[in-house]
Amino acid sequence: MGKERLVVIGGDAAGMSAAAQARRLRPDLEIIVFERSPHTSYAA
């Protein structure tokens, strides 16, 4: 079986928060984010 993936639809604050939480919980998880606009939400 291949590597597990998480697909997030929407790169706004909620989508990126979900991706960040998943990364903290599962560092080995492949995370793919789809966003319609050319910008994603980011906060340092």
N, CA, C and O atoms as CSV, one atom per row, in Angstrom:
chain,resi,resn,atom,element,x,y,z
A,1,MET,N,N,0.844,-1.176,0.000
A,1,MET,CA,C,0.000,0.000,0.000
A,1,MET,C,C,0.893,1.245,0.000
A,1,MET,O,O,1.948,1.261,0.635
A,2,GLY,N,N,0.460,2.288,-0.720
A,2,GLY,CA,C,1.233,3.520,-0.825
A,2,GLY,C,C,1.089,4.393,0.407
A,2,GLY,O,O,0.412,4.052,1.377
A,3,LYS,N,N,1.740,5.504,0.326
A,3,LYS,CA,C,1.713,6.485,1.405
A,3,LYS,C,C,0.303,7.073,1.549
A,3,LYS,O,O,-0.381,7.303,0.552
A,4,GLU,N,N,-0.125,7.313,2.784
A,4,GLU,CA,C,-1.435,7.907,3.015
A,4,GLU,C,C,-1.424,9.378,2.657
A,4,GLU,O,O,-0.409,10.057,2.814
A,5,ARG,N,N,-2.572,9.876,2.168
A,5,ARG,CA,C,-2.708,11.263,1.761
A,5,ARG,C,C,-3.912,11.897,2.422
A,5,ARG,O,O,-4.911,11.240,2.713
A,6,LEU,N,N,-3.788,13.192,2.651
A,6,LEU,CA,C,-4.918,14.014,3.065
A,6,LEU,C,C,-5.102,15.050,1.979
A,6,LEU,O,O,-4.159,15.759,1.628
A,7,VAL,N,N,-6.319,15.148,1.438
A,7,VAL,CA,C,-6.628,16.147,0.422
A,7,VAL,C,C,-7.512,17.190,1.066
A,7,VAL,O,O,-8.585,16.876,1.581
A,8,VAL,N,N,-7.054,18.449,1.036
A,8,VAL,CA,C,-7.799,19.568,1.599
A,8,VAL,C,C,-8.320,20.405,0.438
A,8,VAL,O,O,-7.554,20.824,-0.430
A,9,ILE,N,N,-9.621,20.644,0.430
A,9,ILE,CA,C,-10.238,21.474,-0.597
A,9,ILE,C,C,-10.421,22.869,-0.007
A,9,ILE,O,O,-11.231,23.060,0.901
A,10,GLY,N,N,-9.683,23.830,-0.513
A,10,GLY,CA,C,-9.771,25.209,-0.041
A,10,GLY,C,C,-8.548,25.592,0.768
A,10,GLY,O,O,-8.237,24.970,1.784
A,11,GLY,N,N,-7.858,26.627,0.305
A,11,GLY,CA,C,-6.647,27.068,0.980
A,11,GLY,C,C,-6.878,28.294,1.840
A,11,GLY,O,O,-5.953,29.068,2.086
A,12,ASP,N,N,-8.113,28.477,2.301
A,12,ASP,CA,C,-8.390,29.606,3.193
A,12,ASP,C,C,-7.918,29.257,4.600
A,12,ASP,O,O,-7.247,28.244,4.795
A,13,ALA,N,N,-8.260,30.078,5.568
A,13,ALA,CA,C,-7.768,29.877,6.937
A,13,ALA,C,C,-8.156,28.508,7.489
A,13,ALA,O,O,-7.326,27.841,8.107
A,14,ALA,N,N,-9.385,28.081,7.281
A,14,ALA,CA,C,-9.834,26.790,7.822
A,14,ALA,C,C,-9.105,25.621,7.162
A,14,ALA,O,O,-8.693,24.682,7.843
A,15,GLY,N,N,-8.946,25.676,5.851
A,15,GLY,CA,C,-8.255,24.597,5.147
A,15,GLY,C,C,-6.801,24.485,5.552
A,15,GLY,O,O,-6.292,23.383,5.754
A,16,MET,N,N,-6.128,25.619,5.673
A,16,MET,CA,C,-4.720,25.591,6.050
A,16,MET,C,C,-4.543,25.215,7.519
A,16,MET,O,O,-3.546,24.592,7.883
A,17,SER,N,N,-5.498,25.588,8.360
A,17,SER,CA,C,-5.450,25.154,9.766
A,17,SER,C,C,-5.593,23.643,9.858
A,17,SER,O,O,-4.904,22.999,10.649
A,18,ALA,N,N,-6.482,23.076,9.055
A,18,ALA,CA,C,-6.658,21.621,9.038
A,18,ALA,C,C,-5.378,20.932,8.571
A,18,ALA,O,O,-4.971,19.919,9.141
A,19,ALA,N,N,-4.742,21.482,7.535
A,19,ALA,CA,C,-3.500,20.903,7.033
A,19,ALA,C,C,-2.391,20.995,8.081
A,19,ALA,O,O,-1.621,20.051,8.256
A,20,ALA,N,N,-2.309,22.122,8.770
A,20,ALA,CA,C,-1.276,22.299,9.796
A,20,ALA,C,C,-1.495,21.343,10.968
A,20,ALA,O,O,-0.538,20.770,11.490
A,21,GLN,N,N,-2.735,21.171,11.376
A,21,GLN,CA,C,-3.047,20.247,12.471
A,21,GLN,C,C,-2.703,18.812,12.065
A,21,GLN,O,O,-2.138,18.055,12.855
A,22,ALA,N,N,-3.045,18.450,10.843
A,22,ALA,CA,C,-2.723,17.107,10.350
A,22,ALA,C,C,-1.210,16.896,10.331
A,22,ALA,O,O,-0.733,15.817,10.679
A,23,ARG,N,N,-0.450,17.922,9.927
A,23,ARG,CA,C,1.013,17.814,9.887
A,23,ARG,C,C,1.575,17.604,11.289
A,23,ARG,O,O,2.506,16.819,11.474
A,24,ARG,N,N,1.013,18.303,12.280
A,24,ARG,CA,C,1.488,18.129,13.662
A,24,ARG,C,C,1.184,16.718,14.166
A,24,ARG,O,O,2.008,16.110,14.849
A,25,LEU,N,N,0.011,16.201,13.833
A,25,LEU,CA,C,-0.388,14.883,14.326
A,25,LEU,C,C,0.267,13.741,13.552
A,25,LEU,O,O,0.585,12.698,14.123
A,26,ARG,N,N,0.465,13.946,12.250
A,26,ARG,CA,C,1.003,12.894,11.389
A,26,ARG,C,C,2.072,13.460,10.462
A,26,ARG,O,O,1.778,13.763,9.305
A,27,PRO,N,N,3.304,13.610,10.942
A,27,PRO,CA,C,4.366,14.202,10.124
A,27,PRO,C,C,4.648,13.444,8.827
A,27,PRO,O,O,5.173,14.029,7.880
A,28,ASP,N,N,4.312,12.166,8.767
A,28,ASP,CA,C,4.576,11.350,7.587
A,28,ASP,C,C,3.476,11.431,6.533
A,28,ASP,O,O,3.634,10.886,5.441
A,29,LEU,N,N,2.375,12.095,6.837
A,29,LEU,CA,C,1.219,12.167,5.941
A,29,LEU,C,C,1.505,13.093,4.766
A,29,LEU,O,O,2.042,14.186,4.948
A,30,GLU,N,N,1.148,12.659,3.560
A,30,GLU,CA,C,1.257,13.530,2.391
A,30,GLU,C,C,0.017,14.413,2.366
A,30,GLU,O,O,-1.102,13.901,2.393
A,31,ILE,N,N,0.194,15.724,2.314
A,31,ILE,CA,C,-0.923,16.662,2.352
A,31,ILE,C,C,-0.975,17.419,1.038
A,31,ILE,O,O,0.013,18.014,0.610
A,32,ILE,N,N,-2.140,17.391,0.402
A,32,ILE,CA,C,-2.361,18.084,-0.861
A,32,ILE,C,C,-3.489,19.080,-0.638
A,32,ILE,O,O,-4.556,18.714,-0.145
A,33,VAL,N,N,-3.255,20.344,-1.003
A,33,VAL,CA,C,-4.266,21.392,-0.839
A,33,VAL,C,C,-4.640,21.919,-2.213
A,33,VAL,O,O,-3.770,22.285,-3.003
A,34,PHE,N,N,-5.939,21.957,-2.498
A,34,PHE,CA,C,-6.452,22.538,-3.733
A,34,PHE,C,C,-7.092,23.879,-3.413
A,34,PHE,O,O,-7.937,23.978,-2.524
A,35,GLU,N,N,-6.682,24.911,-4.146
A,35,GLU,CA,C,-7.246,26.249,-3.969
A,35,GLU,C,C,-7.527,26.839,-5.350
A,35,GLU,O,O,-6.686,26.765,-6.246
A,36,ARG,N,N,-8.694,27.415,-5.512
A,36,ARG,CA,C,-9.110,27.968,-6.803
A,36,ARG,C,C,-8.371,29.266,-7.146
A,36,ARG,O,O,-7.984,29.478,-8.295
A,37,SER,N,N,-8.179,30.120,-6.158
A,37,SER,CA,C,-7.535,31.409,-6.414
A,37,SER,C,C,-6.002,31.252,-6.361
A,37,SER,O,O,-5.506,30.205,-5.944
A,38,PRO,N,N,-5.261,32.271,-6.774
A,38,PRO,CA,C,-3.792,32.161,-6.751
A,38,PRO,C,C,-3.194,32.363,-5.360
A,38,PRO,O,O,-1.972,32.310,-5.219
A,39,HIS,N,N,-4.012,32.595,-4.323
A,39,HIS,CA,C,-3.523,32.885,-2.983
A,39,HIS,C,C,-4.007,31.851,-1.973
A,39,HIS,O,O,-5.141,31.378,-2.052
A,40,THR,N,N,-3.147,31.506,-1.029
A,40,THR,CA,C,-3.537,30.671,0.097
A,40,THR,C,C,-3.330,31.461,1.379
A,40,THR,O,O,-2.577,32.435,1.410
A,41,SER,N,N,-4.004,31.031,2.433
A,41,SER,CA,C,-3.880,31.703,3.718
A,41,SER,C,C,-2.587,31.261,4.390
A,41,SER,O,O,-2.251,30.077,4.394
A,42,TYR,N,N,-1.867,32.226,4.958
A,42,TYR,CA,C,-0.614,31.909,5.627
A,42,TYR,C,C,-0.398,32.886,6.793
A,42,TYR,O,O,-0.561,34.096,6.642
A,43,ALA,N,N,-0.038,32.349,7.927
A,43,ALA,CA,C,0.336,33.189,9.072
A,43,ALA,C,C,1.564,32.565,9.713
A,43,ALA,O,O,1.599,31.359,9.961
A,44,ALA,N,N,2.546,33.365,9.975
A,44,ALA,CA,C,3.810,32.848,10.525
A,44,ALA,C,C,3.668,32.448,11.968
A,44,ALA,O,O,4.635,31.993,12.580
